[in-house]
């Protein structure tokens, strides 16, 4: 794989390094957990660019025992010869000069993810230290930087028979809110990259916990869609694959429908996950809608019906991966969440429409299944519209647009308020008495909750257990959900510490994931953790959460005269105890629900709450040994 054509002359300098450390959010989107992990993606993207150019087929990413990141690839190695303009080694230019890199030279990279050329220099600037080790020309070169500045010269430390680049860095603690890397967070991105670059092996290793993921997918995005649809019931066995190369843009999409009701589309441009979509995604949606509606019309499947499938109806139960690779992509910002190239939309629209119409002609059974599902979704949407109207009418006429059982708080500022969804009327009554009325609202839940994994939106809207939750939160559901309208900053699931309570929590989390997903993405969902025991002796008392903590408290208080109270449910606590243990911000324990790995979250809820029994049984068998304090 060694290629001597990648030299210092390929590195084009646009401008010097700006004060990245002063305004890191301009380059990596922020200094929170997301920005921290963006550092890793910038380095890995350089290795992927080598793979796209045909010079790399293996990338290893390690979280070291010390918490550093090491990225090792078998590409050509960053150039080490002197840069004529700058008079320093090319690698030092790449590491210290903003907008310097091989991405501006068409000879080096035809397609690139890290197109701005700021990636690795920004990582360097925001790191307490960065060390680059290059295998090239039969030699091993090394140089060390601290806070963006070189502290050693580039030097040779040995011989080698391989090529490639190894970058090790430690983020600067004075800049980032956290410097602890998440294995799951990194897994999402690296798995995506392996799917999008068929044949490239990407290994992720966490030396802190001895965890390893080894990703390599020769099927590319077809394998990606099959992976996403595992444990779901597909309408047809093999994904539809569309590939096109037009006007300098390579485009591919894999499509497979399942019997569920959720739309699951991932879009990428030059391997970058465009989480806000863009012209390639809108082009795909338009082409898909046109093709399915054309088939329905040509086959006269609607006859005298008044409903007509919308794009949303046609995408019900759809799992798809859309990927484009273009020479000069235009993104919104350095974090590249939305593709803007205007010409892409029309190209993708036409390609999808033409290829799908051909597929429908050649595969009438699959075409009919897709069309029938779209028509049924349209009928359901019409029923949901009527349910929404009824819900709004009932809520306004009967309860002032808020559910009758809701004990609301007095604050109107959503940033300061909390909503507790409490299992049972008894516990709900105690919570209403024990809460701080100024900022804590209580909504008791009763009866069996609907499994929204198996329900269309019309059933969700009509369900008398879920309707009050929708009204209390006040931001709508599904495609109409608007996170700007939520009435509470924290939405807390408060259920008994037993099997039934865990089931209710899982049902609620399923609902939030499927119909109010931004609540999870933005960190608004919590699970309250009430204690299992109260250990008392005289005036001494301690609330504890495990049997081990109970035993330790008993030993500390002394065995004689100790009274142990076991809480089988929230309803056994009086208002004062609920405040002390579960409501009071100074002493309560709450679990913040996050979604580091959206793909795995989707797969897990399908396993737990979907129609397929076998995957659920396998999951229970595999994880039963981890269960503690099981109370049935």
Backbone torsions as a table, in degrees:
resi	resn	phi	psi	omega
1	UNK	NA	-2.9	-177.8
2	UNK	-66.6	134.7	-176.9
3	UNK	-140.7	112.2	-175.4
4	UNK	-81.6	-0.3	-178.3
5	UNK	-77.6	-11.5	179.4
6	UNK	-94.9	97.2	-173.9
7	UNK	-130.0	-174.0	-177.9
8	UNK	-60.1	-29.8	-178.7
9	UNK	-65.7	-18.0	179.0
10	UNK	-81.1	-13.1	-176.3
11	UNK	-90.0	110.7	-177.7
12	UNK	-101.0	125.8	-178.4
13	UNK	-92.0	123.6	178.3
14	UNK	-97.2	-43.8	179.8
15	UNK	-166.1	163.9	-177.5
16	UNK	-73.2	168.1	-179.3
17	UNK	-68.9	126.2	178.0
18	UNK	-84.5	-179.0	-178.1
19	UNK	-78.8	72.1	-178.0
20	UNK	-62.7	-38.0	-177.3
21	UNK	-64.9	-24.3	-178.1
22	UNK	-78.8	-36.2	-178.7
23	UNK	-132.8	65.7	-176.5
24	UNK	-61.5	-29.4	-177.1
25	UNK	-61.3	-26.6	179.0
26	UNK	-64.5	-24.2	-172.3
27	UNK	-110.8	-30.5	-177.4
28	UNK	-125.4	8.1	173.2
29	UNK	86.0	-3.2	-179.9
30	UNK	146.4	176.5	-178.2
31	UNK	-114.6	16.2	177.0
32	UNK	-84.2	-165.1	-179.3
33	UNK	-58.7	-39.0	-179.5
34	UNK	-62.7	-46.5	178.9
35	UNK	-63.3	-38.9	178.5
36	UNK	-58.2	-48.1	-177.8
37	UNK	-73.2	-22.3	176.1
38	UNK	-61.9	-30.0	176.6
39	UNK	-57.3	-45.0	-179.2
40	UNK	-63.7	-42.8	-177.5
41	UNK	-63.2	-36.6	179.3
42	UNK	-62.6	-41.5	179.8
43	UNK	-69.8	-44.7	-179.6
44	UNK	-64.2	-36.7	179.3
45	UNK	-58.5	-34.2	176.7
46	UNK	-63.9	-39.4	177.7
47	UNK	-67.5	-39.3	178.2
48	UNK	-64.0	-37.5	177.3
49	UNK	-60.7	-36.7	174.7
50	UNK	-64.2	-37.4	177.9
51	UNK	-66.3	-42.9	178.9
52	UNK	-61.9	-31.7	179.1
53	UNK	-82.4	-2.6	176.2
54	UNK	87.0	20.3	-175.3
55	UNK	-117.9	8.2	-176.1
56	UNK	-150.8	135.8	176.4
57	UNK	-134.5	9.4	178.2
58	UNK	-148.3	129.3	179.4
59	UNK	-132.2	129.3	178.3
60	UNK	-116.7	127.0	178.0
61	UNK	-118.3	125.6	-177.7
62	UNK	-125.6	136.5	165.0
63	UNK	-95.2	112.7	-174.4
64	UNK	-74.8	169.0	179.3
65	UNK	-60.1	-28.4	179.5
66	UNK	-82.9	-6.1	-179.3
67	UNK	91.5	10.5	175.8
68	UNK	-82.5	171.8	175.3
69	UNK	-115.0	135.1	174.0
70	UNK	-125.9	125.9	177.6
71	UNK	-118.1	120.1	-174.3
72	UNK	-123.8	120.5	177.4
73	UNK	-125.0	164.8	178.3
74	UNK	-109.3	39.1	176.6
75	UNK	-78.4	-158.8	-176.1
76	UNK	-77.3	-18.7	-175.9
77	UNK	89.9	135.0	178.2
78	UNK	-59.7	137.7	179.6
79	UNK	-55.7	143.1	-176.4
80	UNK	-118.8	-7.9	-179.4
81	UNK	-73.6	166.0	-176.1
82	UNK	-68.1	137.5	175.6
83	UNK	-85.5	124.7	-171.8
84	UNK	-62.3	-42.3	-178.8
85	UNK	-67.2	-43.9	-170.4
86	UNK	-91.9	-23.8	-179.9
87	UNK	73.8	16.9	177.0
88	UNK	-130.2	164.4	179.6
89	UNK	-56.3	143.7	-177.6
90	UNK	-57.6	-36.4	-179.8
91	UNK	-62.2	-35.5	179.4
92	UNK	-69.8	-33.4	174.9
93	UNK	-63.4	-47.6	-179.9
94	UNK	-59.2	-38.9	-174.2
95	UNK	-81.8	-21.5	-171.4
96	UNK	-122.5	-7.8	-177.4
97	UNK	-115.6	121.2	177.5
98	UNK	-65.0	144.2	-179.0
99	UNK	60.9	38.7	172.9
100	UNK	-123.5	130.1	179.3
101	UNK	168.6	175.5	-179.6
102	UNK	-78.0	-4.5	-175.7
103	UNK	-72.3	-16.2	-177.4
104	UNK	-95.9	1.8	179.5
105	UNK	-112.0	111.7	-176.1
106	UNK	-59.8	-20.4	-178.2
107	UNK	-74.9	-26.5	-174.6
108	UNK	-86.0	-47.0	-178.0
109	UNK	-137.5	118.6	175.2
110	UNK	-76.3	-39.2	179.2
111	UNK	-128.9	136.4	-176.7
112	UNK	-146.4	143.6	174.5
113	UNK	-85.4	-48.8	-179.7
114	UNK	-81.3	62.5	-167.9
115	UNK	-70.6	-22.9	-174.5
116	UNK	-77.7	-15.1	179.5
117	UNK	71.3	12.6	-179.6
118	UNK	-100.7	-11.4	-169.0
119	UNK	-51.5	-67.0	-171.5
120	UNK	-73.0	-28.3	176.9
121	UNK	-69.4	-34.6	176.5
122	UNK	-68.8	-42.1	176.2
123	UNK	-57.9	-43.4	179.5
124	UNK	-62.1	-45.7	-177.9
125	UNK	-63.5	-30.5	-175.7
126	UNK	-99.0	12.7	-179.0
127	UNK	-108.9	140.7	174.0
128	UNK	-61.5	-39.9	169.9
129	UNK	-150.3	153.0	173.3
130	UNK	-140.6	133.2	177.6
131	UNK	-121.4	128.7	178.1
132	UNK	-113.5	129.9	179.6
133	UNK	-122.6	124.2	-173.5
134	UNK	-120.5	128.1	173.7
135	UNK	-100.3	112.8	-173.8
136	UNK	-162.9	145.8	178.5
137	UNK	55.6	27.7	179.1
138	UNK	79.7	3.5	-178.5
139	UNK	-121.8	158.7	174.0
140	UNK	-108.1	119.9	179.8
141	UNK	-107.1	148.3	179.7
142	UNK	-144.0	144.9	174.2
143	UNK	-150.9	144.7	-177.6
144	UNK	-119.4	141.9	179.1
145	UNK	-127.8	151.7	173.7
146	UNK	-133.9	122.1	-178.3
147	UNK	52.7	35.8	174.4
148	UNK	95.6	-11.7	-176.6
149	UNK	-106.8	139.0	178.0
150	UNK	-68.7	133.0	177.8
151	UNK	-112.0	-5.0	172.4
152	UNK	-136.9	160.4	171.7
153	UNK	-77.0	160.8	171.1
154	UNK	-71.6	125.4	-177.2
155	UNK	-138.1	158.5	177.6
156	UNK	-92.2	131.2	-178.7
157	UNK	-119.9	3.9	178.6
158	UNK	167.2	-177.7	178.5
159	UNK	-103.6	160.0	-179.5
160	UNK	-153.3	156.4	175.7
161	UNK	-114.4	17.0	179.5
162	UNK	-125.2	173.1	171.8
163	UNK	-124.6	160.5	177.7
164	UNK	142.9	175.6	-178.1
165	UNK	-128.4	136.0	174.7
166	UNK	-121.9	118.9	178.7
167	UNK	-116.3	125.5	176.9
168	UNK	-119.8	130.9	-179.0
169	UNK	-145.9	155.7	174.8
170	UNK	-123.8	118.5	179.3
171	UNK	-60.7	148.8	-178.9
172	UNK	-77.3	118.4	-178.3
173	UNK	-64.5	-23.3	-179.1
174	UNK	-76.7	-9.8	-178.4
175	UNK	-106.6	-41.5	-173.3
176	UNK	-95.0	146.3	178.0
177	UNK	-66.8	-32.6	175.0
178	UNK	-143.6	147.3	176.7
179	UNK	-119.8	19.3	179.1
180	UNK	-95.7	117.3	-177.3
181	UNK	-82.3	143.5	179.9
182	UNK	-100.7	123.7	177.4
183	UNK	-60.3	-41.8	-178.9
184	UNK	-67.7	-39.7	179.5
185	UNK	-60.6	-46.3	-179.7
186	UNK	-69.0	-33.3	179.8
187	UNK	-56.3	-43.3	-177.6
188	UNK	-56.2	-52.7	-176.7
189	UNK	-67.3	-43.1	-175.8
190	UNK	-70.8	-34.0	174.7
191	UNK	-63.6	-44.3	177.4
192	UNK	-55.9	-47.4	-177.5
193	UNK	-61.8	-37.4	178.6
194	UNK	-66.9	-39.8	176.4
195	UNK	-64.1	-40.8	-173.9
196	UNK	-77.8	-16.1	-179.2
197	UNK	-125.5	78.9	-172.7
198	UNK	-55.9	135.8	177.9
199	UNK	90.5	-12.9	178.8
200	UNK	-87.5	126.7	178.4
201	UNK	-91.0	127.7	177.1
202	UNK	-123.5	118.8	-177.8
203	UNK	-109.8	126.9	175.6
204	UNK	-112.7	126.0	-177.8
205	UNK	-127.7	133.8	175.4
206	UNK	-113.5	101.9	-177.3
207	UNK	-71.4	-17.1	179.8
208	UNK	-70.3	-33.1	-175.3
209	UNK	-125.2	8.3	179.0
210	UNK	56.4	48.3	177.7
211	UNK	-113.5	141.3	-178.7
212	UNK	-139.2	136.5	168.1
213	UNK	-120.1	133.7	179.1
214	UNK	-121.3	106.7	-175.0
215	UNK	-106.6	128.8	172.7
216	UNK	-159.2	119.5	-174.7
217	UNK	-128.7	106.0	-180.0
218	UNK	-74.2	-16.6	178.4
219	UNK	-86.3	-4.7	178.7
220	UNK	60.9	-136.3	-174.1
221	UNK	-73.0	-17.4	171.7
222	UNK	-63.5	-44.7	175.5
223	UNK	-62.5	-34.8	179.6
224	UNK	-60.5	-49.8	-179.3
225	UNK	-64.9	-40.9	177.7
226	UNK	-61.9	-38.1	177.6
227	UNK	-64.6	-45.1	-180.0
228	UNK	-63.4	-31.6	-176.3
229	UNK	-94.7	6.0	175.5
230	UNK	-58.1	139.8	178.7
231	UNK	73.0	1.2	171.2
232	UNK	-102.1	167.2	179.3
233	UNK	-101.4	100.2	-178.3
234	UNK	-71.1	149.3	177.4
235	UNK	-74.4	-25.8	176.3
236	UNK	-146.3	150.4	-166.8
237	UNK	-67.8	-38.8	-175.4
238	UNK	-112.6	137.3	177.6
239	UNK	-61.8	148.7	172.6
240	UNK	-78.7	130.2	-178.5
241	UNK	-118.4	126.5	178.7
242	UNK	-119.8	131.7	-179.3
243	UNK	-135.3	138.3	-178.4
244	UNK	-153.8	146.9	176.9
245	UNK	-131.4	101.4	-175.2
246	UNK	-132.4	136.4	173.5
247	UNK	49.4	44.4	176.9
248	UNK	76.4	12.4	179.9
249	UNK	-122.8	124.7	174.5
250	UNK	-92.4	130.0	-175.7
251	UNK	-132.6	136.9	173.6
252	UNK	-145.9	147.2	178.2
253	UNK	-144.9	141.3	174.0
254	UNK	-120.2	134.7	-173.3
255	UNK	-132.3	133.9	171.0
256	UNK	-151.0	130.6	177.5
257	UNK	-92.1	150.2	172.1
258	UNK	-128.3	173.1	-175.3
259	UNK	-76.0	-3.8	179.8
260	UNK	-76.8	-170.9	-173.8
261	UNK	-121.0	2.4	-176.0
262	UNK	-95.0	141.3	173.2
263	UNK	-89.8	129.0	-175.6
264	UNK	-135.4	90.6	-177.0
265	UNK	-119.4	131.8	174.8
266	UNK	-116.7	130.3	-179.8
267	UNK	-119.4	144.6	-177.0
268	UNK	-139.2	146.5	173.1
269	UNK	-132.0	117.8	-176.3
270	UNK	52.5	43.0	178.4
271	UNK	74.7	-4.7	179.1
272	UNK	-84.9	129.1	177.8
273	UNK	-73.1	105.2	-178.8
274	UNK	-85.2	82.1	-172.4
275	UNK	-65.5	-19.9	176.3
276	UNK	-99.4	9.8	175.9
277	UNK	76.5	-133.0	-177.7
278	UNK	132.9	-163.6	-172.9
279	UNK	-66.6	-33.0	178.9
280	UNK	-67.8	-38.0	-179.8
281	UNK	-72.0	-43.9	179.4
282	UNK	-65.1	-35.5	176.0
283	UNK	-64.0	-41.1	177.9
284	UNK	-63.6	-47.3	-178.5
285	UNK	-61.5	-42.7	-179.7
286	UNK	-64.0	-44.0	-180.0
287	UNK	-64.3	-40.6	178.5
288	UNK	-64.4	-46.5	-179.3
289	UNK	-61.6	-44.8	179.4
290	UNK	-60.9	-44.6	-175.9
291	UNK	-65.8	-46.9	-178.1
292	UNK	-66.6	-43.7	178.9
293	UNK	-65.5	-34.9	176.6
294	UNK	-64.6	-41.7	178.6
295	UNK	-63.7	-44.9	-180.0
296	UNK	-60.2	-42.5	-179.4
297	UNK	-67.4	-45.4	-178.3
298	UNK	-64.2	-33.4	-179.2
299	UNK	-88.7	-1.0	178.9
300	UNK	52.2	50.3	-175.0
301	UNK	-86.2	-17.5	-178.2
302	UNK	-90.7	-27.0	-179.4
303	UNK	50.4	-115.8	-174.7
304	UNK	-98.6	10.4	-178.9
305	UNK	-68.9	147.7	-179.2
306	UNK	-86.5	-21.6	-177.9
307	UNK	-77.7	150.4	176.4
308	UNK	-138.2	126.5	-175.6
309	UNK	-61.2	129.3	174.3
310	UNK	-88.8	176.0	176.8
311	UNK	-59.3	-38.4	178.7
312	UNK	-63.8	-40.5	177.9
313	UNK	-63.4	-42.4	-176.7
314	UNK	-68.7	-23.8	-179.9
315	UNK	-94.0	3.4	178.3
316	UNK	-64.5	128.2	179.5
317	UNK	75.0	12.1	-178.0
318	UNK	-89.5	132.5	167.5
319	UNK	-115.5	125.6	-176.7
320	UNK	-147.1	149.7	171.9
321	UNK	-125.0	124.3	-179.6
322	UNK	-114.6	126.6	-177.7
323	UNK	-136.7	127.4	174.4
324	UNK	-122.2	148.9	175.5
325	UNK	-131.1	115.4	-175.8
326	UNK	-130.3	155.6	-173.5
327	UNK	-70.2	-44.6	-176.8
328	UNK	-124.4	73.6	-179.2
329	UNK	-71.1	148.0	176.2
330	UNK	-119.1	118.2	-178.4
331	UNK	-113.7	163.7	170.9
332	UNK	-87.3	102.9	175.5
333	UNK	80.6	167.2	-178.4
334	UNK	-67.0	-27.7	-178.6
335	UNK	-78.9	-7.2	165.7
336	UNK	54.8	59.7	-179.9
337	UNK	-99.3	-7.7	-178.3
338	UNK	-147.2	126.5	180.0
339	UNK	-83.9	136.8	-173.9
340	UNK	-115.6	-9.8	-176.5
341	UNK	-54.5	113.9	-173.5
342	UNK	-67.5	-32.7	-176.9
343	UNK	-71.8	-19.2	-176.9
344	UNK	-65.6	-38.4	-174.1
345	UNK	-58.7	-48.6	-178.8
346	UNK	-66.3	-38.5	-179.8
347	UNK	-64.1	-47.1	-179.2
348	UNK	-67.0	-42.9	179.0
349	UNK	-54.7	-51.6	-178.3
350	UNK	-64.0	-43.7	-177.9
351	UNK	-63.2	-44.4	-179.1
352	UNK	-64.8	-46.3	-178.7
353	UNK	-59.7	-51.2	-176.5
354	UNK	-62.9	-46.6	-176.8
355	UNK	-68.6	-37.9	179.4
356	UNK	-68.3	-40.4	178.5
357	UNK	-61.5	-38.7	175.6
358	UNK	-64.5	-43.5	180.0
359	UNK	-62.3	-43.3	-179.3
360	UNK	-61.8	-38.3	177.6
361	UNK	-64.7	-37.9	-176.0
362	UNK	-86.1	-18.2	-177.8
363	UNK	-132.3	72.5	-175.1
364	UNK	-62.6	-32.3	-179.5
365	UNK	-65.1	-46.8	178.9
366	UNK	-63.9	-41.2	-179.8
367	UNK	-60.8	-43.6	-179.0
368	UNK	-65.7	-39.5	177.9
369	UNK	-60.4	-45.1	179.6
370	UNK	-63.6	-44.7	-178.9
371	UNK	-63.0	-45.2	179.6
372	UNK	-62.0	-40.3	179.3
373	UNK	-64.3	-39.6	179.5
374	UNK	-65.6	-41.0	179.7
375	UNK	-65.8	-42.3	177.9
376	UNK	-63.8	-37.1	177.9
377	UNK	-65.1	-38.3	178.7
378	UNK	-64.4	-41.6	177.3
379	UNK	-62.3	-41.6	179.5
380	UNK	-65.0	-38.6	179.2
381	UNK	-62.6	-39.7	178.6
382	UNK	-64.7	-40.1	177.2
383	UNK	-65.7	-37.9	179.3
384	UNK	-65.8	-38.1	178.0
385	UNK	-59.9	-43.5	178.8
386	UNK	-66.3	-37.1	178.6
387	UNK	-65.9	-38.4	178.0
388	UNK	-62.7	-45.2	179.7
389	UNK	-60.9	-41.6	179.4
390	UNK	-65.9	-42.3	179.4
391	UNK	-61.0	-45.7	179.9
392	UNK	-64.4	-41.7	-178.8
393	UNK	-64.1	-46.9	-178.8
394	UNK	-65.1	-41.8	-176.1
395	UNK	-65.8	-37.9	-179.6
396	UNK	-72.3	-43.8	-174.7
397	UNK	-74.4	-36.7	-170.1
398	UNK	-99.7	-28.2	-171.3
399	UNK	-144.0	24.0	177.3
400	UNK	60.7	31.8	178.0
401	UNK	71.4	8.7	174.1
402	UNK	-125.0	147.4	-177.8
403	UNK	-64.6	146.0	-175.3
404	UNK	-61.9	-33.2	-176.8
405	UNK	-83.1	-5.6	-179.2
406	UNK	-74.1	125.3	169.9
407	UNK	-98.6	97.5	-172.1
408	UNK	-78.7	165.4	177.1
409	UNK	-94.2	171.6	-176.8
410	UNK	-89.9	-27.8	178.6
411	UNK	-65.8	142.2	175.7
412	UNK	-103.4	-10.8	-179.4
413	UNK	-80.1	109.7	-176.4
414	UNK	-59.3	-26.7	-177.9
415	UNK	-67.0	-15.8	-176.2
416	UNK	-110.5	1.0	-170.9
417	UNK	-108.8	159.4	-179.6
418	UNK	-134.6	139.3	174.9
419	UNK	-116.0	122.8	177.4
420	UNK	-101.8	120.1	174.1
421	UNK	-92.7	105.2	-167.1
422	UNK	-106.6	129.8	179.0
423	UNK	-71.4	117.6	172.2
424	UNK	91.2	145.6	179.4
425	UNK	-68.5	-33.7	-178.4
426	UNK	-64.6	-52.2	178.5
427	UNK	-64.9	-35.4	177.7
428	UNK	-61.2	-39.6	178.0
429	UNK	-64.1	-43.8	178.4
430	UNK	-64.9	-40.1	-179.4
431	UNK	-64.8	-38.5	178.8
432	UNK	-62.2	-37.2	-179.8
433	UNK	-78.1	-32.3	-173.8
434	UNK	-89.1	-16.1	-173.7
435	UNK	-70.6	170.6	167.5
436	UNK	-95.2	107.8	-172.5
437	UNK	-62.1	-22.6	-176.0
438	UNK	-61.3	-43.3	-172.7
439	UNK	-131.3	-1.9	-177.3
440	UNK	-111.4	122.6	177.1
441	UNK	-106.7	146.3	-177.9
442	UNK	-122.8	129.0	173.8
443	UNK	-125.9	105.1	178.1
444	UNK	-69.4	142.3	175.7
445	UNK	-110.2	146.5	-178.5
446	UNK	-142.1	155.1	175.4
447	UNK	71.2	-174.5	-177.3
448	UNK	-82.1	128.1	-179.6
449	UNK	-77.1	146.7	178.4
450	UNK	-71.9	136.6	173.4
451	UNK	-82.3	99.7	-174.5
452	UNK	-75.6	-7.9	174.2
453	UNK	-64.2	-27.6	-175.8
454	UNK	-112.1	21.4	-173.6
455	UNK	-130.8	139.0	172.6
456	UNK	-77.2	166.9	-173.4
457	UNK	-63.0	-30.8	-179.4
458	UNK	-65.5	-38.4	177.5
459	UNK	-69.0	-36.0	178.7
460	UNK	-63.3	-46.2	-178.6
461	UNK	-65.6	-31.2	-177.6
462	UNK	-87.0	-7.1	-175.3
463	UNK	-77.2	125.2	-174.6
464	UNK	-73.2	-10.3	176.3
465	UNK	-88.5	-30.9	-176.2
466	UNK	-95.3	-30.4	-179.4
467	UNK	-50.5	-47.2	179.6
468	UNK	-60.8	-34.0	179.3
469	UNK	-66.6	-44.2	178.9
470	UNK	-59.8	-46.7	-178.5
471	UNK	-65.6	-40.2	-178.2
472	UNK	-66.0	-43.1	-178.8
473	UNK	-70.7	-37.6	168.9
474	UNK	77.8	19.5	-176.1
475	UNK	-119.4	11.3	-179.1
476	UNK	78.8	-172.6	177.6
477	UNK	-142.7	165.9	174.1
478	UNK	61.4	-137.2	-177.5
479	UNK	-63.0	-24.7	-177.5
480	UNK	-90.6	-0.7	-177.1
481	UNK	-64.0	131.4	-179.4
482	UNK	-127.4	105.2	-174.5
483	UNK	-64.9	-21.0	178.8
484	UNK	-67.2	-16.1	-176.2
485	UNK	-99.9	3.6	-178.1
486	UNK	-64.1	144.7	-174.9
487	UNK	-94.6	-7.9	-177.0
488	UNK	-139.3	139.0	178.6
489	UNK	-75.5	-38.0	178.2
490	UNK	-116.0	130.3	173.8
491	UNK	-117.2	112.7	-168.1
492	UNK	-111.0	122.6	174.3
493	UNK	-84.7	120.9	-175.6
494	UNK	-122.9	96.6	-175.8
495	UNK	-125.4	163.4	179.2
496	UNK	-61.2	152.7	-180.0
497	UNK	-86.2	54.3	177.9
498	UNK	-139.9	-173.4	-176.8
499	UNK	-62.0	-44.1	179.9
500	UNK	-62.6	-40.9	178.5
501	UNK	-64.2	-40.7	177.7
502	UNK	-63.9	-37.2	179.3
503	UNK	-66.2	-43.8	178.1
504	UNK	-62.2	-43.1	179.0
505	UNK	-61.2	-41.3	179.9
506	UNK	-66.2	-40.5	177.9
507	UNK	-63.1	-41.8	178.8
508	UNK	-66.7	-41.1	178.2
509	UNK	-64.6	-36.4	175.8
510	UNK	-60.9	-45.3	178.6
511	UNK	-60.2	-47.0	-179.1
512	UNK	-64.2	-40.3	-179.5
513	UNK	-65.2	-42.3	-173.8
514	UNK	-83.7	-29.7	-173.3
515	UNK	-123.6	-12.7	176.2
516	UNK	-139.7	47.9	-172.7
517	UNK	-53.5	-38.5	179.6
518	UNK	-58.0	-25.9	177.2
519	UNK	-60.3	-39.2	178.3
520	UNK	-75.8	-44.3	-177.9
521	UNK	-60.3	-33.2	-177.9
522	UNK	-98.7	9.0	172.3
523	UNK	74.3	33.9	-179.3
524	UNK	-94.5	-9.8	-174.6
525	UNK	-100.7	134.4	179.7
526	UNK	-134.4	157.6	171.4
527	UNK	-119.6	123.1	177.5
528	UNK	-71.3	146.3	-179.9
529	UNK	-120.7	88.7	179.3
530	UNK	-72.1	154.2	-179.5
531	UNK	-71.8	158.0	176.8
532	UNK	-93.0	-28.7	-174.3
533	UNK	-137.4	151.2	166.2
534	UNK	-117.7	119.6	178.5
535	UNK	-104.8	122.5	-176.0
536	UNK	-129.2	145.4	169.7
537	UNK	-152.5	108.9	-176.0
538	UNK	62.4	-126.1	179.2
539	UNK	-87.4	-7.6	178.3
540	UNK	-80.7	138.0	174.5
541	UNK	-152.3	151.1	178.6
542	UNK	-149.0	130.6	174.2
543	UNK	-90.5	130.9	-177.6
544	UNK	-130.9	160.0	-170.5
545	UNK	-111.1	-12.0	-178.8
546	UNK	-137.6	165.0	176.7
547	UNK	-65.6	-33.2	178.5
548	UNK	-64.7	-43.1	177.8
549	UNK	-65.6	-36.3	177.4
550	UNK	-60.7	-49.1	-178.3
551	UNK	-63.2	-38.6	179.2
552	UNK	-65.3	-39.4	179.3
553	UNK	-66.7	-40.1	178.4
554	UNK	-61.1	-44.5	179.9
555	UNK	-64.1	-38.6	-178.6
556	UNK	-68.6	-41.5	-179.0
557	UNK	-75.6	-20.8	-173.3
558	UNK	94.9	140.2	-170.4
559	UNK	-66.7	-37.9	-173.3
560	UNK	-72.7	129.2	175.5
561	UNK	79.9	7.2	179.8
562	UNK	-81.4	133.2	177.5
563	UNK	-113.3	128.5	-179.6
564	UNK	-112.7	123.8	175.9
565	UNK	-109.9	124.4	179.3
566	UNK	-98.4	122.4	179.0
567	UNK	-90.5	109.8	177.7
568	UNK	-84.9	-16.2	179.0
569	UNK	-162.3	162.6	179.7
570	UNK	-62.7	-29.6	-178.3
571	UNK	-64.6	-16.6	179.0
572	UNK	-80.8	-9.9	180.0
573	UNK	-93.8	140.1	174.1
574	UNK	-81.0	168.1	-176.7
575	UNK	-54.3	-40.2	-179.1
576	UNK	-64.2	-41.7	179.7
577	UNK	-67.4	-38.9	177.5
578	UNK	-62.3	-40.8	178.0
579	UNK	-63.4	-47.1	-176.9
580	UNK	-61.3	-38.0	-169.1
581	UNK	-101.0	-32.6	-166.0
582	UNK	-126.9	-20.1	-176.7
583	UNK	-107.6	-33.2	-174.9
584	UNK	-70.8	116.6	-178.1
585	UNK	-59.3	-22.8	-178.3
586	UNK	-76.0	-22.3	-174.3
587	UNK	-128.7	-16.4	-174.0
588	UNK	-70.0	159.6	172.9
589	UNK	-117.6	125.5	178.3
590	UNK	-131.8	145.0	177.8
591	UNK	-99.0	121.7	177.2
592	UNK	-82.5	125.7	-178.0
593	UNK	-87.9	117.6	179.9
594	UNK	-122.2	165.3	-178.5
595	UNK	-131.5	77.2	179.0
596	UNK	-65.9	-32.6	-175.9
597	UNK	-127.7	93.0	-175.3
598	UNK	-62.2	-36.3	-178.4
599	UNK	-66.0	-45.8	-179.9
600	UNK	-68.4	-34.2	177.0
601	UNK	-61.7	-45.0	178.9
602	UNK	-60.9	-45.9	-178.8
603	UNK	-64.5	-39.7	-176.9
604	UNK	-67.9	-41.4	179.2
605	UNK	-69.5	-29.3	173.7
606	UNK	-65.5	-41.3	178.1
607	UNK	-63.6	-48.7	-173.2
608	UNK	-72.9	-36.6	-169.5
609	UNK	-120.5	-0.1	-177.4
610	UNK	-83.7	-174.0	-175.3
611	UNK	-78.2	-28.0	-174.0
612	UNK	-74.8	123.7	-176.8
613	UNK	-83.1	-38.7	-173.1
614	UNK	-58.9	-47.6	178.3
615	UNK	-61.0	-35.0	179.2
616	UNK	-67.1	-42.2	178.3
617	UNK	-63.0	-41.7	178.8
618	UNK	-63.0	-40.6	179.4
619	UNK	-62.9	-44.0	179.8
620	UNK	-62.9	-44.8	179.2
621	UNK	-61.6	-40.6	-176.6
622	UNK	-72.1	-26.9	-172.6
623	UNK	-114.4	0.7	-176.5
624	UNK	-58.5	-33.5	-175.9
625	UNK	-69.3	-14.1	-179.3
626	UNK	-89.6	-7.6	-175.3
627	UNK	-73.4	133.5	176.9
628	UNK	-128.2	152.5	175.6
629	UNK	54.2	42.0	179.5
630	UNK	-71.9	124.4	-179.5
631	UNK	-124.9	106.0	179.8
632	UNK	-100.0	NA	NA
